[in-house]
Amino acid sequence: MNFPNGNISGRVDTLENIVDYYQPHLLMVQELQNEAGLTDITDMMDNLGYGDFENAPFVAQQSAPGNPYKLQQAIIFDRNTMRLHSQDQIITSVRDVNYYKMYLNDTGLQTGSDTTFFHVFVTHLKSSTGSDNELARAQMVQAFQNFTSTNLTNDDLAIIAGDFNIYSNTEDAYALLTNPAAGITMNDPFDSFGNWTGSSFSHKEILTQSTRQSQYAGDGAGGGIDDRFDFILFSNGMMTNSSAITYVPDSYKSLGNNGTCYNNSITSCSGGNEVPNDVLESIYFMSDHIPQVCELAVNLDLNVASIQLDENSTAFRKGNIINNELELIVRNQKAGCTYVHIYNLSGQLVAQRQLNNGTSPLYFSFSNEQIGLGMFIVKVIYADLNISTHRFLVNNK
């Protein structure tokens, strides 16, 4: 929200608390005011030590040059997993739709394997109610579709995310985005929930604004959590398990919203919430929108030679989509043992390993049919008692 120079200044440490909790490898941001703000976020993420972060070059807003109130979108990404091929801006009457052509950092690239590209779009559609604003949102989406129909196919891997400011699933902008006849169809994992407008909607955990019941410091919106303005949508290819990058079912969340704080501040969602209270407070102060998060399963061999392993680090050697065997690279430079535990989503311990100081690959076999398919959690307890968690998908046997 108006970063970095909004009415609530000095929020890099506030964002750091959120980022350190969830540890995203691709961060898509809106309401960025300048390049300095983007550099601050990138440096903060890089200093957290769980990835090698870089931002796409900042480009000032190109759309609506006469508008003095300009905000831009951007991405920060982990070079261990992905790299930037190119970028562009889709010009609209309101603000840019930012486009980033990415590719997986696959070891096979060194031996001539095909490059796995995926396409990231970050947008901030026109705000407010009224037919003119709804039309402006639809026109921005149409500009996106004009671009994708020329440059992409319906089989391509693509994400579009951001503050859509859409009030209901009956809006033209939403219908255009999810139109099966479009050049590239974008899928909403929550489409089966129906229209999110109104107090009778039963899935209040997917709502995204506002984090505050009342406006704070004269910036942003109040009113509590009662709108769904923020989205992550996926192309058909990313909804298919056979793709190199796939959306992990049930991983998309409005971070910290457990559905218990409708029309209240995000800090009122503290009861029974897996997200700690200090993170809820950071979300409250950082923005009037709730972070949207999801997990993507990536089928690739990481280029271990290029991974800058910190003192305590863990990386997936062959990606986090596996068939029969998981290979982890774990570094422990402290005296003592590091313990690696693997749990299913029910909390049952299914495998464990122990590593003395040093860097070593660890192998886990999942050929035992009793372990089953689906998502698993890796918990790494380092010798200095720091803990990191990671997720992987057992997709096939």
Order of alpha helices (4+ residues) and beta strands (2+ residues): alpha-beta-alpha-beta-beta-beta-beta-beta-alpha-beta-alpha-beta-beta-beta-beta-alpha-beta-beta-beta-beta-beta-beta-beta-beta-beta-beta
